[in-house]
């Protein structure tokens, strides 16, 4: 993401990225969200973008092979949960992340000082990140 303003902004990657997967037939693959626990927002979930500068972020993801030549794609939501795309077959997919942040400020926990730190310059809005190709092969 590129900060095209004249102001420093933080981008919040705590539960703000929603993945979208498009199948070879151009249909959107149904995803579901699952969580065994929720974690607090950490200072490391916030990245500073200076004016005119870009930041790169991709959530932790796992591709799992299942029986019957099927795959499961699991993408971390940042809050302890995950987005799951299940029963995928071999083929060419398109993956996009939708960044959606509704808050201009938040408090994040600092693991070093063990205190909450206030952040007041969060970028608020929605961005459709460009599609990338994902090929699943057996």
Phi and psi in degrees as a GROMACS rama.xvg file:
@    title "Ramachandran Plot"
@    xaxis  label "Phi"
@    yaxis  label "Psi"
@TYPE xy
-114.917  132.566  UNK-2
-85.2959  104.884  UNK-3
-95.2999  12.6028  UNK-4
-99.9159  -179.231  UNK-5
-99.3924  12.5502  UNK-6
-120.385  142.46  UNK-7
-66.7987  136.122  UNK-8
-134.766  146.295  UNK-9
-96.8917  141.17  UNK-10
-104.773  131.354  UNK-11
-96.4175  118.507  UNK-12
-108.475  29.6002  UNK-13
-99.8785  100.175  UNK-14
59.294  39.9319  UNK-15
-119.358  -7.29643  UNK-16
-104.183  123.807  UNK-17
-115.099  118.13  UNK-18
-80.043  148.422  UNK-19
-131.825  127.654  UNK-20
-116.438  130.823  UNK-21
-113.49  125.67  UNK-22
-76.0241  167.345  UNK-23
-56.3859  -25.7197  UNK-24
-89.8492  12.6727  UNK-25
70.8196  14.8018  UNK-26
-89.9973  143.336  UNK-27
-74.4708  128.567  UNK-28
-77.8658  129.128  UNK-29
-67.7158  130.005  UNK-30
-111.907  166.022  UNK-31
-140.393  156.053  UNK-32
-106.01  137.278  UNK-33
-139.254  149.98  UNK-34
-153.525  135.982  UNK-35
-97.2244  -18.9686  UNK-36
-159.261  161.512  UNK-37
-118.39  136.212  UNK-38
-105.299  159.642  UNK-39
-75.1762  156.289  UNK-40
-69.7743  132.392  UNK-41
-108.889  157.945  UNK-42
-54.8758  -36.2833  UNK-43
-68.1725  -12.1794  UNK-44
-80.0036  -8.01545  UNK-45
-114.056  125.474  UNK-46
-116.785  134.205  UNK-47
-86.2879  129.316  UNK-48
-115.072  113.41  UNK-49
-75.3871  158.324  UNK-50
-54.1928  129.513  UNK-51
79.1467  -2.71764  UNK-52
-103.701  156.983  UNK-53
-112.881  151.782  UNK-54
-124.038  151.008  UNK-55
-122.243  134.796  UNK-56
-150.142  134.917  UNK-57
-137.985  129.882  UNK-58
-68.216  158.258  UNK-59
-60.0958  132.774  UNK-60
-136.704  151.305  UNK-61
-133.07  137.921  UNK-62
-112.748  120.356  UNK-63
-113.371  135.917  UNK-64
-90.5065  133.377  UNK-65
-113.573  171.747  UNK-66
-65.9094  166.688  UNK-67
61.6262  31.4462  UNK-68
54.786  44.3538  UNK-69
-119.908  157.885  UNK-70
-122.53  159.621  UNK-71
-128.787  129.442  UNK-72
-108.116  125.405  UNK-73
-122.019  121.526  UNK-74
-121.867  125.359  UNK-75
-64.2667  137.184  UNK-76
-87.5924  -14.0057  UNK-77
96.283  -15.8728  UNK-78
-108.498  11.6615  UNK-79
105.149  -18.3122  UNK-80
-95.6107  -179.82  UNK-81
-143.491  149.937  UNK-82
-93.1642  133.372  UNK-83
-120.999  132.164  UNK-84
-116.635  116.464  UNK-85
-114.479  160.139  UNK-86
57.9846  41.2408  UNK-87
-81.5309  144.367  UNK-88
-106.766  164.196  UNK-89
-57.8853  144.098  UNK-90
153.507  -176.978  UNK-91
-97.9939  122.544  UNK-92
-118.514  161.767  UNK-93
-116.89  134.709  UNK-94
-120.204  134.535  UNK-95
-135.232  146.43  UNK-96
-108.773  135.995  UNK-97
-107.779  117.852  UNK-98
-93.3143  123.077  UNK-99
-138.631  111.757  UNK-100
-123.967  128.071  UNK-101
-103.837  -4.97227  UNK-102
-113.774  144.677  UNK-103
-98.6139  -8.52045  UNK-104
-150.686  155.941  UNK-105
-159.07  169.364  UNK-106
-117.341  129.468  UNK-107
-119.003  148.062  UNK-108
-86.4868  131.058  UNK-109
-98.2155  116.79  UNK-110
-66.1313  -24.944  UNK-111
-79.1988  -52.0805  UNK-112
-85.3466  -12.6181  UNK-113
62.0111  32.9344  UNK-114
-131.951  161.462  UNK-115
-83.3152  139.801  UNK-116
-120.361  132.567  UNK-117
-84.868  132.26  UNK-118
-118.652  124.976  UNK-119
-113.768  -3.26541  UNK-120
-120.609  58.1322  UNK-121
-84.8587  139.097  UNK-122
-75.0017  129.671  UNK-123
-110.585  129.276  UNK-124
152.572  -168.29  UNK-125
-131.29  138.346  UNK-126
-133.609  134.443  UNK-127
-95.0821  110.48  UNK-128
-71.8031  142.558  UNK-129
-55.5384  149.199  UNK-130
-67.2152  142.91  UNK-131
-122.957  151.934  UNK-132
-86.3529  139.231  UNK-133
-130.743  116.62  UNK-134
-107.353  125.543  UNK-135
-104.464  121.513  UNK-136
-129.347  148.071  UNK-137
